[in-house]
């Protein structure tokens, strides 16, 4: 895509855009506090998509950069969707020198299976071996609470 730039430079993360989208629009972390997004970004390999002088998309890989990674927080702003930006973000993440040699890369999605399948992601071979602690609503404020 002409003019699209994918950056892994931490200085290129527009925290207003990333936190703004994640906290208000990302079904997986609605209401997440900015300080948690900042901490997550600081501890991840981040991919920022820039077009028209602004950050329009984001993805990050969480992991040890040796054997395991978790692809998370992949998004493209609604007005920039349908241009191949999500594919470019995932392609950049999968081609990065710190991810190409990972033994396992995981992710969770409820609506983008076809995007990730194009990069080789599939359902776990042994789902019975996976476990999780899931805390839905963790970032939601209680009515009348702080």
Secondary structure as UniProt FT lines:
FT   TURN            2..3
FT   STRAND          5..7
FT   HELIX           10..12
FT   HELIX           15..25
FT   TURN            27..28
FT   TURN            30..31
FT   HELIX           34..42
FT   STRAND          45..51
FT   TURN            52..53
FT   STRAND          54..63
FT   STRAND          68..76
FT   HELIX           78..80
FT   TURN            81..82
FT   HELIX           85..95
FT   TURN            97..101
FT   STRAND          104..106
FT   HELIX           113..117
FT   TURN            118..120
FT   TURN            125..126
FT   HELIX           127..129
FT   TURN            136..139
FT   TURN            143..144
//
